[in-house]
Amino acid sequence: MKEADSRIVDALLNATNGYDVEAVLALFTPNAVIDDPSTGERFDGHLGIQEYVERFFVNYHTVSKLLSVKSLDASRVRARVEFTGDFGHEIGLLDLTFDPGGLIARIDADLE
């Protein structure tokens, strides 16, 4: 795993924990996708990602704690994350795919 990938995962969690939607969006390509079967939805582009962060992080007061990160291949990592908030407690897996410039192009999210 590249150090830059780990820094982006940290930056993503810091931004979501701070409910800083603009900082989250800055980490994603304009056409990025978050596919999250636990919500039954897929979120496309910056507008979709903004909706995702506002609905599931800001509105539920979600706090995320990184448990581990491992490399899946040259452009993908899997982060295991603990989520707590108004909904209770969950452990999730985030498979992040990065574009050549180091921005997040896709997240496949699911609960353990």
Stockholm file with secondary structure:
# STOCKHOLM 1.0

chainA/1-112         MKEADSRIVDALLNATNGYDVEAVLALFTPNAVIDDPSTGERFDGHLGIQEYVERFFVNYHTVSKLLSVKSLDASRVRARVEFTGDFGHEIGLLDLTFDPGGLIARIDADLE
#=GR chainA/1-112 SS CCHHHHHHHHHHHHHHHTTCHHHHHTTEEEEEEEEETTTTEEEEHHHHHHHHHIIIIITTTCEEEEEEEEEEETTEEEEEEEEEETTEEEEEEEEEEECTTSCEEEEEEEEC
#=GC SS_cons         CCHHHHHHHHHHHHHHHTTCHHHHHTTEEEEEEEEETTTTEEEEHHHHHHHHHIIIIITTTCEEEEEEEEEEETTEEEEEEEEEETTEEEEEEEEEEECTTSCEEEEEEEEC
//
